Amino acid sequence: SKPFYALTTADGPGMACITGCVGHHGKMHCRLYCPIKGRRKPNGSHYYPVRFKPHNIAPGLGDHEDIDIFELLKEFNSETSSIRYNNALKMLVESQNKAQYEKNRLETGICKPSILSGLNAKHVLGIPACFGIDCMHVPALNLPDLFLSLWRGKIECEPSDNKNTWEWAVLKDNDAWKEHGSKVTLATPYIPGSFDRPPRNPAEKINSGYKAWEFLLYFYGLGPCLFYGVLPFKYWRNYCMLVAAMRILLQETISIDELTTANNLMMDFSDDFEKIYVDRRVDRMHFVRPCIHAPSHMA
């Protein structure tokens, strides 16, 4: 018997254990092992996949030039990824001492060989090609959590920033959030029964076991209508780019043309997100969570 090992699925922390990589807060954080480098704040330990070089970022903290994501991923595929990974792993395991190991770990994003590295190369899709994208948590939990935290003004605000300047925080007032939640409930009679469980009022239930299916219907189904005229147009437009791309990518059957459209939308969405929310500010780099970068690989 020679079974073929094709695909590993896991959430972020679980996947880091299987891949032997540093996880989503590392300088080289991408679970598909693309070449994007993270940037970090002064005195911080977490790296963020920020593409556009922030103003006044200190040397050594990610002061490399802007990243063109289309150019970065133009030659990226499972084969080139495996070559990069194997070369990096070789450098890591050949470290001569602890200091060199820690330096190589930072630069490669790898902590140790994967347990799957022991498989016959002819019987595995490839490492890291067999480590799949998280197509459940990213769209149905991570992205809604990020955007609702921004729109409700609940995300961390550095002392050098000011929430009063956050024009996107349209739901920070508790009454506005309750009104929005009631509109979600009012939409229930118009959702087909075949759609299974309708989303409950997020103002009351979002912290009480709100399910992935509820997030999908709420965020990608009702959201574009409910947030129209509430969010300033440029933020609503950015959100709709994400919704349009994700609606394509969550289909059971997808054409090549649709994949191309989704890919372009997702790349433009993530670039635009940084421009309008972060604006090259070091104190807002934490807005760019890994879930902003990961969908760039989905198509």
C-alpha positions in Angstrom: 0.0 0.0 0.0 1.3 3.4 -1.0 -1.2 6.0 0.1 -0.7 9.6 -1.2 -0.8 12.3 1.4 -2.5 15.3 -0.2 -3.9 17.8 2.3 -3.5 18.9 5.9 -6.2 21.2 7.4 -6.0 23.0 10.7 -6.5 26.4 12.3 -3.6 28.8 12.7 -2.1 27.5 16.0 -2.7 23.9 15.0 -1.1 24.3 11.6 2.0 25.9 13.2 2.5 22.7 15.2 2.3 20.5 12.1 4.4 22.7 9.8 7.1 23.4 12.4 6.9 27.1 11.5 6.7 30.0 13.8 3.0 30.9 13.4 1.1 33.9 12.3 3.0 36.5 14.4 6.4 35.7 12.9 8.4 37.8 10.5 7.9 35.1 7.9 4.4 34.2 8.8 2.6 33.0 5.7 1.3 29.4 6.1 1.8 28.8 2.4 5.4 30.1 2.8 5.3 33.0 0.3 8.1 35.5 0.6 6.2 38.3 2.3 8.1 39.8 5.3 6.3 41.3 8.3 6.9 44.5 10.1 6.8 45.2 13.8 6.3 48.1 16.2 9.1 49.4 18.5 9.5 47.2 21.6 6.9 44.8 20.1 7.4 41.1 19.4 4.6 40.6 16.9 5.1 41.1 13.2 2.3 42.2 10.9 1.9 41.5 7.1 2.0 45.3 6.3 2.7 45.8 2.7 3.2 49.6 2.6 6.3 50.9 4.4 5.0 53.0 7.3 6.3 56.6 7.9 9.1 56.8 10.4 9.4 53.1 11.0 12.7 52.3 12.7 15.5 50.5 10.9 15.4 46.8 11.4 11.7 46.7 12.3 10.5 46.2 8.7 11.8 49.2 6.9 12.0 47.4 3.6 10.2 49.2 0.7 6.6 48.7 -0.3 5.5 45.2 -1.3 3.7 44.8 -4.6 1.6 41.8 -3.9 0.9 41.1 -7.6 4.6 41.1 -8.3 5.5 39.1 -5.2 3.1 36.3 -6.0 3.6 36.3 -9.8 6.1 33.5 -9.8 4.8 31.9 -6.6 3.4 28.3 -6.8 3.7 25.1 -4.8 6.9 24.1 -6.6 8.8 27.4 -5.9 7.4 27.4 -2.4 8.8 23.9 -1.7 12.2 24.9 -3.0 12.3 28.0 -0.8 11.1 25.9 2.2 13.7 23.2 1.8 16.6 25.6 1.3 15.4 27.5 4.5 15.0 24.3 6.4 18.6 23.2 5.5 19.9 26.5 6.7 18.0 26.2 10.0 19.1 22.6 10.8 22.8 23.5 10.0 22.8 26.2 12.7 26.0 25.8 14.7 24.8 27.3 18.0 21.7 28.7 19.7 22.3 32.3 18.6 22.7 31.2 15.0 19.6 29.1 15.3 17.5 31.9 16.7 18.7 34.2 13.9 17.9 31.7 11.2 14.5 31.0 12.8 13.7 34.6 12.6 14.8 34.9 9.0 13.2 31.6 7.7 10.1 31.5 9.9 10.8 27.8 10.6 11.3 26.3 14.1 11.9 22.7 13.2 11.3 20.1 10.5 7.7 19.2 10.0 6.7 15.7 11.1 5.6 15.2 7.4 9.1 15.8 6.2 9.7 12.1 6.9 7.3 11.0 4.1 8.5 9.8 0.8 8.5 12.9 -1.5 6.8 10.9 -4.2 3.8 10.2 -1.9 3.1 13.7 -0.7 1.7 16.7 -2.5 4.7 18.7 -1.2 5.8 20.7 1.8 4.4 23.3 2.4 1.9 22.7 -0.5 0.0 20.1 1.5 -0.7 22.7 4.2 -4.0 24.1 3.1 -5.5 27.6 3.5 -7.9 28.0 6.4 -11.1 28.5 4.4 -13.4 28.3 7.4 -11.9 30.5 10.2 -10.6 33.2 7.9 -13.9 34.2 6.2 -16.3 33.1 8.9 -14.6 34.3 12.0 -11.3 36.2 11.6 -12.4 38.8 9.0 -15.8 39.6 10.6 -14.1 39.9 14.0 -11.6 42.3 12.6 -14.1 44.5 10.7 -16.6 44.6 13.5 -13.8 45.5 15.9 -12.9 48.4 13.7 -16.4 49.6 13.0 -17.4 49.4 16.7 -14.2 51.1 17.7 -13.2 48.2 19.9 -9.8 47.4 18.4 -6.7 48.6 20.4 -6.0 52.3 20.0 -2.4 53.4 20.6 -1.8 56.5 22.8 -0.5 58.3 19.7 -3.8 57.6 17.9 -7.3 59.0 18.6 -10.5 57.1 18.2 -12.3 60.4 17.4 -10.5 60.5 14.1 -11.7 57.0 13.1 -14.4 57.9 10.6 -15.0 54.2 10.0 -16.1 53.6 13.7 -19.8 54.1 12.8 -21.1 51.6 15.4 -19.0 52.7 18.4 -22.1 54.3 19.9 -24.1 51.5 21.7 -27.4 52.8 20.4 -26.1 52.6 16.8 -24.9 49.0 17.4 -28.3 48.0 18.9 -30.2 49.5 16.0 -27.9 47.7 13.5 -28.5 44.4 15.4 -32.3 44.8 15.3 -32.1 45.2 11.5 -30.3 41.9 11.2 -33.3 40.3 13.1 -35.9 42.1 10.9 -34.3 40.4 7.8 -35.0 36.9 9.1 -38.4 36.4 7.4 -36.9 37.2 4.0 -34.1 34.5 4.2 -35.1 31.3 2.5 -35.7 28.3 4.8 -33.2 26.3 2.8 -30.5 28.6 4.1 -30.7 26.9 7.5 -30.2 29.0 10.6 -30.6 32.7 10.1 -28.2 35.0 11.9 -29.3 36.2 15.3 -29.1 39.7 16.5 -25.3 40.4 16.7 -25.7 43.1 19.3 -27.1 40.5 21.6 -25.7 37.2 20.5 -22.3 37.7 18.8 -20.4 36.7 21.9 -22.8 33.7 22.7 -21.8 31.0 20.3 -22.4 32.9 17.0 -21.9 30.2 14.4 -19.8 30.2 11.2 -23.0 29.9 9.1 -24.5 32.9 10.9 -21.4 35.0 10.3 -21.5 34.0 6.6 -25.1 35.0 6.1 -24.7 38.2 8.2 -21.4 39.4 6.9 -21.4 38.3 3.3 -25.2 38.2 2.7 -27.0 40.9 4.6 -24.0 43.2 5.3 -23.6 45.0 2.0 -27.2 46.3 2.3 -27.2 46.9 6.0 -23.9 48.9 6.0 -24.7 50.9 2.8 -25.2 54.5 3.8 -23.9 53.7 7.3 -20.2 53.3 6.5 -18.5 56.2 4.6 -18.5 55.2 0.9 -14.8 54.3 0.6 -14.9 51.9 3.5 -18.2 50.4 2.3 -16.6 50.0 -1.2 -13.5 48.3 0.3 -15.8 45.9 2.3 -17.8 45.1 -0.9 -14.6 44.1 -2.7 -14.0 41.5 0.0 -17.6 40.3 -0.1 -17.6 40.0 -3.9 -14.4 38.0 -3.9 -15.4 35.7 -1.0 -18.8 35.0 -2.5 -17.0 33.6 -5.5 -14.4 31.6 -3.5 -17.1 30.0 -1.3 -19.0 28.5 -4.3 -19.0 24.8 -4.9 -18.3 25.3 -8.6 -16.0 28.1 -9.8 -14.9 29.0 -13.3 -11.4 30.1 -14.3 -12.8 33.6 -15.2 -14.4 33.8 -11.8 -11.2 32.8 -10.0 -9.3 35.5 -11.9 -12.0 38.1 -10.9 -11.9 36.9 -7.3 -8.0 37.1 -7.2 -7.9 40.6 -8.6 -10.7 41.8 -6.2 -8.9 40.2 -3.2 -5.5 41.7 -4.1 -7.1 45.2 -4.6 -9.1 44.8 -1.4 -6.1 44.1 0.8 -4.0 46.9 -0.7 -6.9 49.3 -0.4 -7.6 48.2 3.2 -4.1 49.3 4.3 -4.4 52.6 2.5 -7.7 53.7 4.1 -7.4 52.2 7.6 -3.6 52.2 8.3 -2.4 55.1 6.1 1.3 54.2 6.7 1.0 54.7 10.4 3.2 52.6 12.7 0.6 52.9 15.5 -2.1 51.2 13.3 0.0 48.3 11.9 -1.9 45.9 14.2 -5.0 46.5 12.1 -3.3 44.3 9.4 -3.9 40.9 10.8 -2.9 37.7 9.0 -6.5 37.4 7.8 -5.9 40.4 5.5 -3.0 38.7 3.8 -4.2 35.0 3.7 -7.1 35.6 1.3 -4.6 36.8 -1.3 -3.7 33.1 -1.8 -7.3 31.7 -1.9 -8.0 32.0 -5.6 
